[in-house]
Amino acid sequence: MINGKKIIVIMPAYNAEKTLKQTYDEIYRDFVDEIILVDDYSSDNTLNIAKELGIRTIEHRKNKGYGANQKSCYKAALENKADIVIMLHPDYQYTPKLIPAIASMLAFDEYDAVIASRILGNSAIKGGMPIYKFIANKILTKFENICSGENLSEYHTGFRGFTKNVLKNIPYEKLSDDFIFDNEILALMLFKNYKIGEISCPTKYFKEASSIKFLNSCKYGFGVLKVSIQYLITKIGIKSGIFKL
């Protein structure tokens, strides 16, 4: 707890048995009131490891998708009276050591949401991000900033924190169940003028870390372009896509 705010870390998990414990062990428990993991019907031992670690665990009875996993995470966090919700992937690609910093940026009401950027500080390439992903990230981010009028360093990180106010007022349950969910919820936050902060985050790409496959990356990229254009169209007075919600 920071500044009287209850902090819950949520972990959307899928086949994370090789990295879950390492990720969990680096969470500073002095700052975190609760950890909730949602297992999206993993085919490995993720669920049992989570239970052995004593993590509050929710199990999907079928694979619902990355976006649907997050929806279950946020719903559970709000039901457990979270003031601040921080999403941490259990694949150890992002360092849990930044949780206190992210939580502090939110707990003292400086920001409504915080994203941990791999682009700030040039940590992406150093951490092993494939060149094609780095270039795609930069191009998509530039396009999104042009359409939205913002100046974020990236839109595609999976390490994020939110206040309960954001999650209660953004209709996240109506967004995609797929990977594009990440981009949609961020776009809606910007559209509704929530204040979003950024923090530099080192990242690690390695065999056991989860990574979106190439075809899914392409699908995600086209989805980002679609959301950005819908944002721009809506700004000029024609409500489009998720911005009708």
PAPASE-128743 format. One record per residue: x, y, z of N, C-alpha, C in turn; chain; residue number from 0. Coordinates in pm, whole numbers. Layout:
R     n.xx     n.yy     n.zz    ca.xx    ca.yy    ca.zz     c.xx     c.yy     c.zz   chain   resi
R        X        Y        Z        X        Y        Z        X        Y        Z       A    NUM
...
END
This chain:
R     n.xx     n.yy     n.zz    ca.xx    ca.yy    ca.zz     c.xx     c.yy     c.zz   chain   resi
R       85     -119        0        0        0        0       88      125        0       A      0
R       52      221      -83      123      349      -90       21      461      -80       A      1
R       45      556       10      -45      669       30     -189      623       56       A      2
R     -203      513      127     -335      462      161     -407      393       48       A      3
R     -340      371      -65     -402      310     -183     -370      160     -189       A      4
R     -473       80     -207     -453      -65     -220     -402      -97     -359       A      5
R     -291     -169     -365     -224     -200     -492     -236     -349     -521       A      6
R     -293     -380     -636     -305     -519     -679     -230     -536     -811       A      7
R     -143     -636     -815      -73     -673     -938     -151     -786    -1004       A      8
R     -183     -768    -1131     -252     -873    -1206     -156     -933    -1309       A      9
R     -167    -1064    -1328      -78    -1135    -1419     -161    -1217    -1517       A     10
R     -175    -1171    -1642     -243    -1251    -1744     -147    -1359    -1794       A     11
R     -176    -1484    -1764      -80    -1591    -1788     -126    -1689    -1895       A     12
R      -29    -1732    -1974      -52    -1839    -2070       82    -1910    -2095       A     13
R       90    -2035    -2054      212    -2115    -2072      336    -2043    -2018       A     14
R      330    -2007    -1891      439    -1931    -1829      511    -2010    -1721       A     15
R      508    -2142    -1728      564    -2224    -1620      714    -2201    -1598       A     16
R      788    -2167    -1704      933    -2154    -1692      978    -2019    -1633       A     17
R      888    -1924    -1630      928    -1789    -1587      843    -1732    -1474       A     18
R      734    -1798    -1441      641    -1744    -1342      708    -1724    -1206       A     19
R      777    -1824    -1155      837    -1812    -1021      942    -1701    -1017       A     20
R     1024    -1692    -1121     1128    -1589    -1126     1064    -1450    -1125       A     21
R      956    -1435    -1199      884    -1307    -1201      824    -1277    -1064       A     22
R      758    -1374    -1009      691    -1358     -879      792    -1324     -769       A     23
R      906    -1388     -770     1007    -1369     -665     1063    -1227     -663       A     24
R     1054    -1155     -775     1111    -1020     -781     1008     -910     -756       A     25
R      886     -950     -720      785     -850     -685      807     -807     -540       A     26
R      826     -677     -519      846     -625     -384      714     -630     -308       A     27
R      700     -726     -220      573     -748     -152      540     -638      -52       A     28
R      640     -560      -11      613     -450       82      523     -344       19       A     29
R      521     -338     -114      445     -236     -183      316     -291     -245       A     30
R      301     -421     -246      189     -484     -315       98     -553     -214       A     31
R      -30     -524     -221     -126     -583     -128     -175     -720     -173       A     32
R     -181     -740     -303     -232     -868     -352     -185     -892     -494       A     33
R     -172    -1019     -530     -137    -1059     -667     -247    -1153     -716       A     34
R     -297    -1127     -835     -401    -1211     -894     -353    -1258    -1031       A     35
R     -354    -1387    -1053     -315    -1445    -1182     -436    -1509    -1248       A     36
R     -455    -1479    -1375     -559    -1545    -1455     -490    -1633    -1558       A     37
R     -516    -1762    -1551     -456    -1857    -1645     -553    -1883    -1760       A     38
R     -506    -1852    -1881     -592    -1862    -2000     -582    -2000    -2064       A     39
R     -612    -2102    -1985     -615    -2242    -2030     -478    -2285    -2084       A     40
R     -376    -2266    -2002     -240    -2306    -2039     -232    -2457    -2059       A     41
R     -142    -2498    -2147     -121    -2641    -2171       -2    -2693    -2092       A     42
R       61    -2606    -2014      175    -2648    -1933      136    -2645    -1784       A     43
R      233    -2628    -1697      209    -2639    -1553      192    -2503    -1484       A     44
R      159    -2400    -1561      146    -2265    -1507       49    -2260    -1389       A     45
R      -65    -2320    -1405     -170    -2312    -1302     -124    -2373    -1170       A     46
R      -63    -2489    -1176      -19    -2555    -1053       93    -2478     -984       A     47
R      184    -2421    -1063      293    -2342    -1005      237    -2220     -935       A     48
R      141    -2155     -997       79    -2036     -937       16    -2071     -802       A     49
R      -52    -2185     -797     -115    -2227     -672      -10    -2262     -567       A     50
R       98    -2326     -609      206    -2360     -515      270    -2236     -456       A     51
R      276    -2129     -534      335    -2003     -488      238    -1925     -398       A     52
R      116    -1972     -391       17    -1904     -309      -48    -1785     -374       A     53
R      -40    -1776     -506     -101    -1666     -580     -251    -1690     -594       A     54
R     -329    -1587     -570     -473    -1599     -596     -491    -1625     -746       A     55
R     -556    -1733     -780     -557    -1779     -919     -699    -1798     -971       A     56
R     -720    -1750    -1093     -847    -1769    -1164     -816    -1849    -1289       A     57
R     -898    -1946    -1318     -872    -2037    -1430     -979    -2023    -1538       A     58
R     -937    -1996    -1661    -1027    -2003    -1775    -1042    -2148    -1818       A     59
R    -1162    -2192    -1845    -1188    -2331    -1883    -1165    -2355    -2032       A     60
R    -1137    -2247    -2105    -1097    -2256    -2245    -1011    -2136    -2275       A     61
R     -934    -2142    -2382     -849    -2029    -2419     -936    -1919    -2479       A     62
R     -937    -1804    -2413    -1025    -1694    -2454     -952    -1583    -2528       A     63
R     -819    -1578    -2515     -743    -1472    -2581     -684    -1374    -2482       A     64
R     -581    -1304    -2527     -506    -1212    -2441     -593    -1099    -2386       A     65
R     -675    -1042    -2471     -763     -934    -2425     -865     -983    -2324       A     66
R     -922    -1099    -2350    -1020    -1157    -2257     -955    -1190    -2123       A     67
R     -829    -1232    -2127     -756    -1259    -2004     -744    -1132    -1921       A     68
R     -707    -1023    -1986     -697     -896    -1913     -831     -854    -1854       A     69
R     -938     -875    -1927    -1071     -838    -1876    -1100     -912    -1745       A     70
R    -1067    -1041    -1742    -1087    -1119    -1619     -999    -1065    -1506       A     71
R     -875    -1026    -1541     -783     -971    -1442     -838     -842    -1382       A     72
R     -881     -749    -1465     -928     -620    -1416    -1056     -636    -1334       A     73
R    -1144     -722    -1381    -1269     -747    -1308    -1238     -799    -1168       A     74
R    -1147     -895    -1158    -1111     -953    -1029    -1046     -849     -938       A     75
R     -959     -765     -994     -891     -663     -915     -990     -563     -858       A     76
R    -1085     -519     -939    -1184     -423     -892    -1276     -486     -787       A     77
R    -1310     -612     -808    -1393     -682     -709    -1322     -695     -575       A     78
R    -1188     -695     -578    -1108     -705     -456    -1063     -568     -405       A     79
R    -1135     -464     -449    -1121     -328     -396     -986     -263     -425       A     80
R     -930     -290     -541     -803     -227     -579     -822      -78     -603       A     81
R     -728        2     -556     -721      143     -593     -630      162     -713       A     82
R     -526       77     -719     -429       81     -829     -411      -62     -879       A     83
R     -415      -78    -1011     -397     -209    -1072     -277     -203    -1166       A     84
R     -183     -292    -1144      -63     -296    -1229      -57     -430    -1300       A     85
R      -52     -425    -1433      -43     -547    -1511      104     -581    -1536       A     86
R      140     -702    -1494      276     -753    -1513      268     -889    -1581       A     87
R      330     -903    -1696      333    -1033    -1763      423    -1129    -1684       A     88
R      381    -1253    -1668      462    -1347    -1591      571    -1416    -1671       A     89
R      607    -1358    -1786      709    -1420    -1871      848    -1362    -1848       A     90
R      861    -1271    -1749      988    -1211    -1709     1052    -1126    -1819       A     91
R      971    -1078    -1911     1024     -988    -2013     1040     -847    -1956       A     92
R      952     -810    -1862      959     -680    -1796     1001     -700    -1651       A     93
R     1080     -609    -1598     1128     -625    -1461     1021     -587    -1358       A     94
R      988     -675    -1265      892     -642    -1159      944     -534    -1065       A     95
R     1073     -505    -1070     1133     -409     -977     1082     -266     -998       A     96
R     1013     -242    -1109      959     -108    -1135      821      -88    -1075       A     97
R      764     -192    -1017      628     -180     -963      615      -67     -861       A     98
R      709      -52     -764      695       59     -669      695      196     -736       A     99
R      777      212     -839      783      341     -908      652      370     -982       A    100
R      601      270    -1050      475      287    -1122      362      315    -1025       A    101
R      358      238     -916      252      257     -816      258      396     -754       A    102
R      378      447     -730      393      580     -669      343      689     -762       A    103
R      369      675     -891      322      774     -987      170      783     -989       A    104
R      105      671     -955      -41      667     -953      -98      700     -815       A    105
R      -31      656     -710      -84      669     -574      -93      813     -527       A    106
R       -7      899     -582       -8     1039     -541      -83     1127     -642       A    107
R     -165     1061     -723     -259     1129     -814     -191     1218     -919       A    108
R      -68     1182     -955       -1     1256    -1061      -47     1210    -1199       A    109
R      -83     1082    -1208     -126     1026    -1336     -245      934    -1315       A    110
R     -320      915    -1423     -433      821    -1423     -387      683    -1466       A    111
R     -282      678    -1546     -226      552    -1592      -77      573    -1619       A    112
R       -1      465    -1614      143      471    -1641      180      353    -1729       A    113
R      259      379    -1831      310      271    -1915      461      263    -1902       A    114
R      513      141    -1896      657      118    -1887      713      104    -2028       A    115
R      784      204    -2073      829      211    -2211      963      142    -2233       A    116
R      967       56    -2335     1092       -8    -2374     1175       82    -2464       A    117
R     1114      186    -2517     1181      274    -2613     1260      383    -2541       A    118
R     1205      437    -2433     1280      534    -2353     1407      468    -2300       A    119
R     1519      535    -2313     1644      481    -2263     1709      379    -2355       A    120
R     1652      359    -2473     1710      268    -2573     1732      126    -2520       A    121
R     1639       82    -2435     1657      -51    -2375     1607     -165    -2463       A    122
R     1524     -132    -2562     1462     -238    -2643     1565     -320    -2720       A    123
R     1649     -254    -2797     1751     -324    -2876     1853     -392    -2785       A    124
R     1891     -321    -2678     1987     -379    -2584     1933     -506    -2520       A    125
R     1801     -510    -2502     1738     -625    -2439     1707     -738    -2534       A    126
R     1739     -717    -2662     1721     -824    -2760     1596     -817    -2844       A    127
R     1525     -703    -2842     1407     -692    -2928     1448     -707    -3074       A    128
R     1380     -795    -3149     1413     -811    -3291     1403     -678    -3365       A    129
R     1493     -655    -3458     1497     -529    -3531     1365     -497    -3598       A    130
R     1301     -600    -3658     1176     -573    -3731     1067     -527    -3634       A    131
R     1069     -580    -3512      970     -537    -3413      998     -395    -3366       A    132
R     1126     -363    -3351     1164     -229    -3308     1121     -126    -3413       A    133
R     1148     -155    -3539     1113      -63    -3647      961      -48    -3657       A    134
R      890     -161    -3649      743     -157    -3656      687      -76    -3540       A    135
R      745      -95    -3421      700      -21    -3304      715      129    -3326       A    136
R      830      170    -3376      857      312    -3399      762      371    -3503       A    137
R      740      297    -3612      653      347    -3720      509      359    -3671       A    138
R      459      254    -3605      322      256    -3555      303      366    -3451       A    139
R      400      381    -3362      390      484    -3259      386      623    -3321       A    140
R      469      646    -3422      469      775    -3491      333      803    -3553       A    141
R      276      703    -3618      146      718    -3682       38      747    -3577       A    142
R       44      675    -3466      -55      695    -3359      -44      833    -3298       A    143
R       77      882    -3279       95     1016    -3224       41     1123    -3318       A    144
R       59     1102    -3447        6     1197    -3545     -147     1200    -3539       A    145
R     -207     1082    -3534     -353     1073    -3534     -414     1123    -3404       A    146
R     -346     1100    -3292     -403     1135    -3162     -360     1273    -3112       A    147
R     -250     1325    -3169     -197     1452    -3121     -119     1438    -2992       A    148
R      -84     1314    -2956       -6     1289    -2835      143     1275    -2869       A    149
R      224     1244    -2767      368     1230    -2790      425     1119    -2702       A    150
R      360     1004    -2701      410      891    -2624      528      827    -2696       A    151
R      617      765    -2619      735      700    -2680      699      564    -2739       A    152
R      595      500    -2685      543      377    -2745      404      347    -2690       A    153
R      329      271    -2768      192      234    -2732      178       84    -2707       A    154
R      286        7    -2717      272     -137    -2732      333     -219    -2620       A    155
R      370     -154    -2511      422     -226    -2396      310     -298    -2321       A    156
R      343     -411    -2262      245     -485    -2184      257     -464    -2035       A    157
R      341     -372    -1993      363     -343    -1850      297     -209    -1823       A    158
R      184     -209    -1750      103      -89    -1735       40      -81    -1598       A    159
R       10       40    -1555      -62       60    -1430     -180      152    -1452       A    160
R     -289      127    -1377     -411      206    -1390     -468      239    -1253       A    161
R     -534      353    -1243     -614      380    -1124     -749      312    -1142       A    162
R     -816      288    -1031     -949      225    -1040    -1046      315    -1116       A    163
R    -1026      446    -1108    -1114      540    -1177    -1114      515    -1328       A    164
R     -994      490    -1384     -984      462    -1527    -1060      334    -1561       A    165
R    -1034      229    -1487    -1094       99    -1519    -1245       99    -1499       A    166
R    -1294      183    -1409    -1438      189    -1388    -1509      274    -1494       A    167
R    -1433      357    -1563    -1495      449    -1659    -1461      421    -1805       A    168
R    -1368      330    -1829    -1339      285    -1965    -1414      153    -1987       A    169
R    -1494      141    -2092    -1572       18    -2115    -1485      -96    -2171       A    170
R    -1384     -136    -2091    -1287     -234    -2140    -1349     -369    -2171       A    171
R    -1460     -401    -2105    -1524     -530    -2129    -1583     -541    -2269       A    172
R    -1600     -427    -2337    -1656     -427    -2473    -1547     -425    -2580       A    173
R    -1422     -424    -2538    -1311     -419    -2633    -1276     -560    -2682       A    174
R    -1178     -569    -2769    -1139     -696    -2831    -1089     -797    -2729       A    175
R    -1112     -924    -2758    -1054    -1032    -2677     -914    -1069    -2724       A    176
R     -867    -1005    -2830     -738    -1038    -2892     -630     -940    -2846       A    177
R     -514     -948    -2912     -399     -865    -2874     -426     -715    -2890       A    178
R     -514     -677    -2981     -538     -535    -3007     -603     -467    -2887       A    179
R     -649     -546    -2791     -707     -490    -2668     -612     -387    -2606       A    180
R     -484     -418    -2600     -385     -327    -2541     -391     -189    -2604       A    181
R     -401     -186    -2735     -401      -60    -2807     -535       12    -2793       A    182
R     -642      -64    -2792     -775       -4    -2780     -794       67    -2647       A    183
R     -754        3    -2538     -776       64    -2407     -690      189    -2391       A    184
R     -570      188    -2446     -484      306    -2438     -541      420    -2522       A    185
R     -591      386    -2641     -651      488    -2728     -774      552    -2663       A    186
R     -855      472    -2597     -973      526    -2529     -933      616    -2412       A    187
R     -827      580    -2341     -781      664    -2232     -736      801    -2283       A    188
R     -662      800    -2392     -617      926    -2451     -735     1008    -2501       A    189
R     -829      941    -2563     -947     1009    -2618    -1028     1076    -2507       A    190
R    -1031     1011    -2390    -1107     1065    -2277    -1022     1157    -2188       A    191
R     -902     1190    -2238     -815     1289    -2174     -762     1247    -2037       A    192
R     -743     1118    -2017     -676     1073    -1896     -527     1103    -1910       A    193
R     -465     1134    -1797     -324     1170    -1798     -239     1044    -1787       A    194
R     -158     1019    -1889      -78      897    -1896       70      931    -1882       A    195
R      135      870    -1784      277      890    -1764      357      773    -1822       A    196
R      486      795    -1840      575      691    -1891      696      677    -1800       A    197
R      748      556    -1794      870      528    -1721      957      435    -1805       A    198
R     1086      461    -1808     1176      377    -1887     1186      238    -1825       A    199
R     1177      137    -1911     1176       -1    -1861     1271      -89    -1941       A    200
R     1371     -148    -1877     1454     -246    -1948     1370     -368    -1982       A    201
R     1401     -432    -2092     1325     -549    -2136     1419     -661    -2174       A    202
R     1369     -781    -2168     1452     -898    -2199     1378     -989    -2297       A    203
R     1442    -1018    -2408     1388    -1114    -2505     1473    -1240    -2500       A    204
R     1408    -1350    -2469     1478    -1478    -2462     1380    -1589    -2494       A    205
R     1430    -1709    -2508     1350    -1821    -2558     1221    -1842    -2479       A    206
R     1231    -1835    -2345     1115    -1865    -2262     1015    -1751    -2254       A    207
R     1056    -1630    -2291      965    -1516    -2283      861    -1527    -2394       A    208
R      736    -1497    -2358      631    -1505    -2459      649    -1393    -2560       A    209
R      610    -1419    -2682      623    -1319    -2787      517    -1345    -2892       A    210
R      451    -1240    -2936      349    -1253    -3037      413    -1302    -3168       A    211
R      351    -1400    -3231      404    -1458    -3354      392    -1359    -3470       A    212
R      468    -1389    -3577      478    -1293    -3687      342    -1261    -3749       A    213
R      263    -1363    -3777      132    -1338    -3841       41    -1259    -3747       A    214
R       45    -1293    -3619      -34    -1217    -3523       18    -1074    -3509       A    215
R      151    -1057    -3525      209     -923    -3522      154     -838    -3637       A    216
R      144     -901    -3754       89     -829    -3871      -56     -791    -3848       A    217
R     -132     -886    -3794     -272     -860    -3763     -285     -747    -3663       A    218
R     -199     -749    -3561     -199     -644    -3460     -166     -510    -3523       A    219
R      -63     -508    -3609      -22     -383    -3674     -134     -320    -3754       A    220
R     -205     -400    -3833     -318     -347    -3910     -430     -300    -3817       A    221
R     -447     -371    -3705     -547     -330    -3606     -513     -194    -3547       A    222
R     -384     -172    -3520     -339      -43    -3466     -368       70    -3565       A    223
R     -340       46    -3692     -368      147    -3794     -517      179    -3799       A    224
R     -599       74    -3789     -745       93    -3792     -792      176    -3674       A    225
R     -745      143    -3554     -785      218    -3434     -740      364    -3445       A    226
R     -620      386    -3498     -566      523    -3510     -650      606    -3606       A    227
R     -688      546    -3717     -770      618    -3815     -909      645    -3757       A    228
R     -965      550    -3684    -1094      571    -3619    -1085      686    -3519       A    229
R     -973      692    -3446     -950      801    -3351     -954      936    -3424       A    230
R     -881      945    -3535     -873     1069    -3611    -1008     1110    -3667       A    231
R    -1080     1013    -3722    -1213     1040    -3777    -1307     1090    -3668       A    232
R    -1300     1027    -3552    -1387     1067    -3441    -1354     1207    -3393       A    233
R    -1226     1244    -3393    -1184     1378    -3350    -1244     1487    -3439       A    234
R    -1267     1455    -3566    -1323     1556    -3657    -1476     1552    -3661       A    235
R    -1534     1469    -3573    -1678     1475    -3556    -1759     1355    -3604       A    236
R    -1694     1250    -3654    -1766     1131    -3702    -1727     1014    -3614       A    237
R    -1809      980    -3518    -1776      872    -3424    -1759      740    -3498       A    238
R    -1650      672    -3464    -1615      550    -3537    -1561      445    -3441       A    239
R    -1589      317    -3470    -1530      205    -3397    -1552      211    -3247       A    240
R    -1445      185    -3171    -1455      180    -3025    -1489      315    -2965       A    241
R    -1472      422    -3039    -1498      555    -2986    -1647      590    -2985       A    242
R    -1729      496    -3031    -1874      508    -3017    -1921      459    -2880       A    243
R    -1832      385    -2809    -1872      324    -2682    -1896      428    -2573       A    244
END
